[in-house]
């Protein structure tokens, strides 16, 4: 919630009395502060106190800073920044968190577990992310042989962690693990805890070096290895990822591939690197993504259907709800695409989401660059605070990722369609019939209760590739821009081409 500085000094006697009184009421252990990881340098941009206790503030190359703790009941938070403050935004705005500030000090009170972005002086540079977690329930026992346990207050270098059936990886709040997680053909696996995984070296990990008894952390700067996704689960069943923070990944981050029954809850993702998609759902079914905070340079949550599987291996029954997204310089906040080569990508719901920033790309997108049929898709109760490029972008096209695309740099340069999309290729006039067989379909999409609460009113695209591959049956209900309902197509800033039955009401 936007706040201006109090006209009367917040440091008068009544304010100080009230603050001391409230602090005395709230100092009975309602917040758990995690131990600082030994040897790790704290951020120099912010200092944070929770109920008078110093909380460790992590530095991120985004650049940003973040701080985590457990919250049991209302707490008072004091933030000291390394700069003068004349304006504070606390996002998402729907959280309704009020602040007071003076000079370089911010004060706020939060009453429940939540994830916030504190932004100073109207700038997107160097925000502070506050992650107030609910206390953990049913912590795994340390002496359980099926638990890989990392204790608080340390930094660990395990390299590649391979999970087998019935295993749990548990990272305590205040622990930092540098490595990646892999599982293949496993059942009943979990990644839990309020600690951090660091993905800085995902593209260079060499497991034999990292597991050496003579490991030297300086090796990380020069070692060579292969590309690794951060948390990758292939052909798995019953997967749970809950509570952890993923920091500075160089690769796709949470990636279930051909998995069934996947639950992702209260995961925080902070990165700003090429191809750092937050959560990639690839040919998976029965997936629930809930209560996550994702700040990435590329797509925040994306649905895909590619890799070496039969076309019958579909995406089905995906629910993404109660999340906060910040998409930076490319990609999209919410994406279905580009690689969609399953027969069906269906029954997907995005609900109750705050999109706090989209610096480029679309807030909500379906980009079908494959042969599949995307259908029965619902986007509802989504609040958009700052989208600077596109609102809705639903399109069927040829891309560099398509089966009829190309990765040859010279060919891509020659065919690149320099316009509203990245990575989209032209179809030569004399080859349209050939390329048409590689196109898919998009139909039966609902966009309901979408609100632009702040920022500009972006344009939208609905684009089918040809007469046989149109965007069909899209219903836009109760679209509001700064509180005003948009009920006519001519008011909606929609671009339509090769579409059928696009309704707004």
N, C-alpha and C positions, 0 to 999 in steps of 0.2 A: 504494500500500500504506500502510495506517495505521501511523504510528509515534509513539511517545512520546519525550520527551526522555530522553537517557541519564542514568542515576542518577549516574554519575561524569562529571566534566566532560569534554567532548569536546576541550578545549583542553589536556589534559595533555601531557607531553613525548612519550610514545610515540605519541599521536595525531598530534601535529605532525610528528614524524619520519616517520610513515607517509604523511602527506599530502604532505610535501615529496618523499619518495622516489617516490611514485606520480606526482606532478606532473612530476618529472624524466623519468620514463619516458614520459610521455604528451605531452611538449611538442615532439614531432618533426613537427608539422604535421598531426596527425591530425584537427584541426578547422579549418575555414575560417570566419573571421568576416567578415561582409559590411561594407562601408563604411557609415557613417551617412549618411542623405540630408541634404544641406546645407540648413540653415534649418529642419529639422523638430525640434520639441521632443520630447525623450525623456519617457517615463513617469516620474512622480515616485514611483510606488508600489513599484518594484523596480529593483535593479541586478543585473546578471548577469555573472559571469565564467566563461568556458569555458577550462579549462587555463590559468588566470591571465590570459587576455585579455578585455578589456571587450567585451561584445556589446551592440549598441544594442537598447533595449527600447521597443517602440512602445506608445503609449496608444490605447485603444479606448473609445468612449462606452458600451460595454455596461453597466456599466464593467468593464474588464478590461485586461490588458497582455499583450503577446506578444513573443516573441523567436525568431529563426530563425538557423540556421547549418548548415554542412555537416559531417557526421560520417563519418570514415573508419575510426575504431577507438575503443576506450573512452576516455571523457573524464571529468574531474572538473568538477563545476559547483558554484559558490558563488552563492547568491542572498541578497541583502540586501533585506529588506522594510522598509516605512516604519511598521511596527507591531510590537508585542510578539507573540510566537508561543507558544502553548501546545498547539497541535495542527496537524498537517499531514496532508492527504490527497493522495496522488498517484494520479490516475486516468488511464486505466482500471486497476482493481485487478489485472487479468490481466497487466499489464506487469511486476508484481512488483518495482517500483523501490523501494528502501529509502532512507530519508533519516535524517540526524541533524540536530538543530537546537538552537540555544541563543540565547535572547533574540530577536534579529531576523534571525539568520543561519541559512540552510538549506544543507546539503551533501548532494550525491547524486552517484552515478556511473551513467552510462548506457553501454551497450556496443554499441548498434546504432541505426540510424536509427529514430525513433519520434516520436509526438506525445503530449504529456502535458499534463494539467491539474493545476496545483499550487494547492490550495485551503487556506486558512488558517482555523484556529479554528472549523471546522464551518460556515463561511459560504460562500454562493454569490456573494457580492459580491467584486469585484476579484480574480478568480483570475489566475494567470500561466500562459499557454500556452507551452510549449516545443516548438518544431518543429525536430527534428534531421533534416535531409535527407540522403539519400544523395548523394554527389557526382554531378554531372551528366555524362551521356555524350553524345557527338556534339553538342556545342554548335554552333548555326548560325554560319556565317561572317559577320562584320560587313559585308563588302563584297559579300554576295550581294544582288542587286537585289530578290529575293523575300522578304527578311527586313526586318521593321520592328523596329529594335533600340533598346532603352533601356538606357543604361549605368548602372552602379552609382553611388551617391553623390549622386543628384539627384532632384528632384521634377518631374514633367512634367505638362502640361495639354493633351493632344491632343484632348480632346473625344470625338467619335464616330469610332472606328477601324473602317473598313470593310475586311474581308478578302476578297480575291478568290481564285480557285482557285490552289493551289500556293503560297500565301503563308504565312509564319510570323511571328507576333508573339512577340518574345523580350524578356523583362524580367529583367535581371540581379538577383541578390541584392543588396539595398542600393539599388534603384531603386523609386520610388513613382510610379505612373501614375494620374492622376485623369481618368477617362473611362469609356466603355463600348465594347464590341466587338460588331460586327454582321457577319453574313455571310448571303447569300441565294443559293441555287442554286450554291454553290461546292463544289469537290472538293479533297481533300488539303490541308486547312488545319490549322494548329497554333497553340496558345497555350502557350508554354513559359517556363521560367525560375523562379528562386527569389525573384523580386521580388514587389511588392505592387501590386494595383489597389485604388484607393479609390473607393467607391461613394456617398459622402456626397451627391453632387449628381445622382444618376441621374434623379430626378424633375423636374429643372429644367434639364437640359443644353440649351444652345443652341449648335449647332455653329459658326454664323457668328461668335459672340462668342469662343468658345474658340480659334478658329483665326486670330483677328485678330492682326496683328503688334504691335498696341499693347495687347495683353491685360494687364489688371491683375487680380491675384488677388483683390482686394477685390470685383470684380464678381460673384464666385461667391456672395456673401452675398445679393445682391438680384436676380440675373438670373432671367428667366422662360423656360421652355422646355417641352418635352413629356416625358411619361413614357417612360423607356427601361429595358428589361431590361438586366442587367449584361453578361452574355456570351450573346448570342442568335444561334442558328444555325437558319436556316429552309431546308428542302428541300436540305440539304447531305449529302455523302457523305465518309466518311473524315475524321473530325474528331478531333483529339487535344488535350486540355487537361491539362497536367502541371506540377506543382511549385509553381504560383503560390499566393499568399495573397490572398483577397478580403476586404476590410475595410469594414464599416459601410455595407452596401448598403441603399437605400431601396426596392428592388424585387426581383423574382425574380432569381436570381443566375446559375446556369448552366442554360441553357434550350435544348436541342435540340428543334426542332419539325419533325416529319416528316423525320427524319434517319436515315441508315443507316451503321453502323460508326462508333460513337462510343466513344472511350476517354478516361476521366477518371481520372487517377492522381495521388495525392499532392497533392490540392488542399485547402487549408485555408481555411475560411470562418468569419468571426467577425462577427456582427451582432446587433442587438436592435431591429428595427423592424417595423412592421406590414407584412405581405405580403413578408417577406424570405426566402421559401422558398430553401433551399440549392441543391438540384439538382432541376429539374422536367423529367422525361422526358415529352414530349408527342408522342403518336402516332409514336414512333420505334422502330427495330428494331436488333438487334445492338448493344446498349449494355453497356459494362463500366465499372463504377464501383469503383475499388480504392484502398485505402490512403488514405482521405480523413478529415479531421477537420472536423466541422461543428457549430458552435454558433450556432443561430438562434433567433429568437423564434417563427417559424412553422415549418412542416414542414422537417425536415432533408433527406430525400430523398422525393420524391413522384412518383407515376406518374399522368399525366392523358391523356385522349383527348377533346379538344374542339377548338375553333377551326374555321375554315371549310374543312373537308375532308369528302369523302364518308365515310360510315360504314364503308366497306371499308378505310380507311386505319387499320391496327391498331397496337397496341403488342404487340411480340413479341420474345422472346429478350433479356431484360434480366438481367444478373448484377451484384449489389451485394454486395461482399465485403471483409472485412478493414478495416472502417471503425470510427470512433468518433463517436458522436452525443450532442449535448446539445440538447434541445428545451426552450425556456423557456415563456412564459406562455400561448401558445395554439398550435394546430396539434398535430402528432404527430411522434414521432421517425421512424417509418417509416410511410408513407402510400401507399395506392392510392386515389385519389379526389380531390375529389368528382366532378369533371367527367369522366364516362366514357361518351361517346356513340359510340365506335367499336363495330363489331359484336363485336370480340373484344379483350380485354386478357388476354394469356396468356403462359405459359412465363416466369415471373418468379421469380428466386431471390434471397433475401436470406440471406447466409451469413457466419458468423464475424464478428459485430459486437458491439462494446461500446457499450451505451447507458448513459452515465454519469449523466445526469439527464433526467427528464421532469417538468417543474414543473407542467404541466397537459396534458390530452389523454391520448393512448394511446401506449404504447411501440410497439405493432404494430397497424396498422389497415388495414381495407379499408372505404371508405365509398362505396358505389355510389349516387350520386344521378343517374345517367344511365340510358341504355337498353341499355348494353353488357353483355356476358357476361364476367365476370372468372373465369378458370379456370386450373388447373394452376399454382398458386402455392405456393412453398415458402419457409418461414422456418426456418432451422436454425442451431444452434450460436450462439445469441444470449445474451449475458450482460447482465443488467439490474441496475444498482447502486442506482438511486434513481428509482423511478416513483411519483408521488404521486397519480395519479388513476386511470388504467385500464391494465390489462395488454394484453389483446386486445380489439379493438373491430371486429367484422365486421358490417356493417349495410347494408341497402337501405332508402332513404328518399327523401322529397321534401325538397329544400333550396332555399335562395335562388338557388343556382347551376344548378338543374335547368331543363330545357326548359319545364316547367310551374311553375317558380318565379316569383318576382317580385323586382324591385329597388326597387319603390315602398316608401319607408320606413314609411308608415302601414300599408300592407297587410302588410309584414313584421312590424311590431310586433303587429298583430292576430292573425297566424297563427303567431307564433314559439312553438316547442315548448321551453319553458323547463325543461330537464332535463339529460340526460347529454351532449348534443351542442351545439355551436355552429352556428348557421346552418341548423338543420333546421326545416321548416315543417309544421304540422298539415295533415291531409287531411280536409276536412269530410265528415261521414257521408254526405251525399246526393250526393257527387261522387267517391266511391271508384272506381267503374268508369271514370270519365273519367281520373283520375290514374293508374290502374293501367297504362295503355298507355305511360306514360313511365318505367316502372320496368324495371330490368334484372335480372341474375342473378349469383349468386356460387356457385361449386361447386369441389370438388376442391382443397382447401387443406390443406397439411401444416404443422404447427407442431411441430418436432422439436428436442429438446435445448435447450429454453429454460430458462434458470436465472435466478431472482431471487437474486442473491448478497448483497444488502444492502438496507436500507430496509424499507418496508412490503410487505405482500402485497396488491396491488390487485385489484379485481374486474374481470370481463370481460363483454362483451356479444356475443351472437350474435343478430341481429335481422333477420328477413325482413319485408318490408312487408305480405305477404298470402299466401294459400294458393298462389297461382301464382308467387310470387316469394320463395321460401324461401332460407335459407342451407343449402346441401346439401353433404354429404360433406366434413366437416372432421375431420381426424385429429390429435389432440394426443398426441405421444409423448415420454415421459421429461421431463415438466415437473417441475422441482425448485424448491423454495422454501427457501432457507437450508439447502441440502443434503438436504432431505427430499423424496422423490418423491411427487407427487400422482397417484394412479391411479384416483380415483373422482370422478364429476361433482359429487357433493354436497360434496366437499372442495375443489373447484377455484374456488369463488366465481364461477361462471358464471351469467349471466342468459340464458335461452333463450326465444325467441318466434318462431314461424313458422320452425322449423328442422327439418332431416331428416338423420339419420345424423351426429350429432356424437359422436365417440368420443374417449375418453381412456384411455391405457394406459401 
